[in-house]
């Protein structure tokens, strides 16, 4: 059995995987996550519905998830790697583009205080819009993009000085 701690915004979930049996916060889940041929594409096959999910690593145990035109950033830690009972606050404050695309809008300015999960910018790629959210609370140090500009995968969009670093 493997246990993961998954944090999305301010919510944390304990996910247990034992073969093909899954539990979230101790409750058995009747579903499967099936890898598709396209890299990063999965099929969530649940009792009530099936949904395509795109998962891409952002590094530092962070992943961007896209399903049904909704985007989330998740921090995933294995229980055997995790130190202490609290999840460390995410990241070094760098928000990098998970995909190449066009910046649709920017919602913050340098010096602005932001919270974990707050929408900082919106990107568009292949006619799909993705809300880019802050992985930590802190102060915006720099905004390196403007609306209507083309960006490359991995490009630094926004730099945040994390709350604990102030």
C-alpha positions as CSV (number, residue, x, y, z in Angstrom):
1,X,0.0,0.0,0.0
2,X,1.2,3.5,-0.9
3,X,-0.1,6.6,0.8
4,X,0.0,10.1,-0.8
5,X,-0.9,13.5,0.7
6,X,-2.5,15.7,-2.0
7,X,-3.0,19.4,-1.4
8,X,-5.2,21.4,-3.7
9,X,-5.6,25.0,-2.5
10,X,-6.1,24.9,1.2
11,X,-7.6,21.3,1.2
12,X,-5.5,18.2,1.9
13,X,-6.5,14.7,1.0
14,X,-5.0,11.4,2.1
15,X,-5.0,9.0,-0.9
16,X,-4.3,5.3,-0.3
17,X,-3.5,3.0,-3.2
18,X,-3.4,-0.7,-2.7
19,X,-3.3,-2.5,-6.0
20,X,-6.4,-1.5,-7.8
21,X,-8.2,-0.3,-4.7
22,X,-8.3,3.4,-3.9
23,X,-9.3,5.3,-0.7
24,X,-9.5,9.0,-0.3
25,X,-9.6,10.2,3.3
26,X,-10.4,6.6,4.3
27,X,-13.4,6.2,2.0
28,X,-13.3,3.6,-0.8
29,X,-13.5,5.1,-4.3
30,X,-14.9,3.0,-7.1
31,X,-12.9,4.5,-9.9
32,X,-9.7,4.0,-12.0
33,X,-7.2,6.4,-13.6
34,X,-6.2,5.0,-17.0
35,X,-3.2,6.4,-18.9
36,X,-4.0,7.2,-22.5
37,X,-1.6,7.1,-25.5
38,X,-1.1,10.9,-25.4
39,X,1.5,12.0,-22.8
40,X,-0.1,13.5,-19.7
41,X,-3.6,12.4,-20.7
42,X,-5.6,10.1,-18.5
43,X,-9.2,8.8,-18.3
44,X,-10.9,9.0,-15.0
45,X,-13.3,6.1,-15.1
46,X,-15.8,6.4,-12.2
47,X,-19.1,4.7,-11.5
48,X,-21.2,7.8,-12.5
49,X,-19.0,9.4,-15.2
50,X,-15.9,9.3,-17.3
51,X,-13.7,12.3,-17.6
52,X,-10.5,13.1,-19.5
53,X,-7.8,14.6,-17.3
54,X,-4.5,16.2,-18.4
55,X,-1.8,16.0,-15.7
56,X,1.6,17.7,-16.1
57,X,4.5,18.0,-13.6
58,X,5.6,21.5,-12.7
59,X,8.5,20.2,-10.6
60,X,8.9,20.3,-6.8
61,X,6.0,17.8,-6.3
62,X,3.6,20.2,-8.0
63,X,1.2,19.2,-10.8
64,X,-1.2,21.1,-12.9
65,X,-4.5,19.2,-13.6
66,X,-7.0,20.1,-16.3
67,X,-10.4,18.6,-16.6
68,X,-13.7,19.9,-18.1
69,X,-12.0,23.4,-18.7
70,X,-11.1,23.6,-15.0
71,X,-7.5,23.9,-13.8
72,X,-6.0,23.1,-10.4
73,X,-2.5,22.9,-9.0
74,X,-1.9,20.0,-6.7
75,X,1.1,19.2,-4.4
76,X,1.6,15.5,-4.1
77,X,3.8,13.9,-1.4
78,X,4.4,10.3,-0.6
79,X,4.0,9.4,3.1
80,X,7.4,7.8,3.3
81,X,9.1,11.0,2.0
82,X,7.0,13.5,3.9
83,X,8.6,15.1,6.9
84,X,6.5,16.0,9.9
85,X,2.7,16.0,10.0
86,X,2.2,19.3,8.2
87,X,2.8,19.8,4.5
88,X,5.4,22.4,3.9
89,X,4.1,25.5,2.1
90,X,4.6,25.2,-1.6
91,X,7.4,26.4,-3.7
92,X,10.0,29.0,-4.1
93,X,7.3,31.4,-5.4
94,X,8.1,31.0,-9.1
95,X,5.1,30.5,-11.4
96,X,6.3,29.0,-14.6
97,X,4.2,28.3,-17.7
98,X,3.2,24.6,-17.7
99,X,2.5,24.8,-21.5
100,X,3.2,27.2,-24.3
101,X,0.4,29.5,-25.3
102,X,-0.9,33.1,-25.1
103,X,-1.4,35.2,-22.0
104,X,-5.1,36.1,-21.9
105,X,-5.0,38.2,-18.7
106,X,-2.8,39.1,-15.7
107,X,-4.6,39.7,-12.4
108,X,-1.8,40.9,-10.1
109,X,0.8,43.7,-10.0
110,X,4.2,43.9,-8.2
111,X,3.8,44.5,-4.5
112,X,0.3,43.0,-4.3
113,X,-0.3,40.4,-1.5
114,X,-1.6,37.1,-2.8
115,X,-3.1,34.0,-1.1
116,X,-2.5,30.3,-1.9
117,X,-4.8,29.3,-4.8
118,X,-5.5,32.9,-6.0
119,X,-5.7,33.3,-9.8
120,X,-2.7,35.2,-11.0
121,X,-3.0,34.9,-14.7
122,X,-5.0,33.1,-17.4
123,X,-3.3,31.3,-20.3
124,X,-4.7,29.9,-23.5
125,X,-3.4,27.0,-25.5
126,X,-5.2,25.0,-28.2
127,X,-8.4,27.0,-27.5
128,X,-8.4,25.9,-23.8
129,X,-8.0,28.5,-21.1
130,X,-6.1,27.7,-17.9
131,X,-6.2,29.7,-14.7
132,X,-2.7,29.9,-13.2
133,X,-3.0,30.0,-9.4
134,X,-0.5,30.9,-6.7
135,X,1.1,27.9,-5.0
136,X,1.9,30.0,-1.9
137,X,0.8,33.1,0.0
138,X,3.1,36.0,-0.3
139,X,3.9,39.3,-2.1
140,X,4.2,39.6,-5.9
141,X,7.9,40.4,-6.6
142,X,7.7,40.6,-10.4
143,X,5.2,40.1,-13.3
144,X,7.2,39.0,-16.4
145,X,4.3,38.8,-18.9
146,X,1.6,41.0,-20.4
147,X,-1.8,40.1,-21.9
148,X,-1.8,39.1,-25.6
149,X,1.8,37.9,-25.5
150,X,3.1,34.4,-26.6
151,X,4.9,32.4,-23.9
152,X,7.0,29.3,-24.0
153,X,6.6,26.2,-21.8
154,X,8.7,26.7,-18.6
155,X,8.9,30.5,-19.0
156,X,8.7,32.5,-15.7
157,X,5.4,34.3,-15.6
158,X,5.2,35.7,-12.0
159,X,7.6,35.6,-9.1
160,X,6.2,35.7,-5.6
161,X,8.2,36.2,-2.3
162,X,6.6,33.4,-0.2
163,X,5.1,34.5,3.2
164,X,7.5,32.4,5.2
165,X,10.5,34.1,3.4
166,X,9.5,37.6,4.4
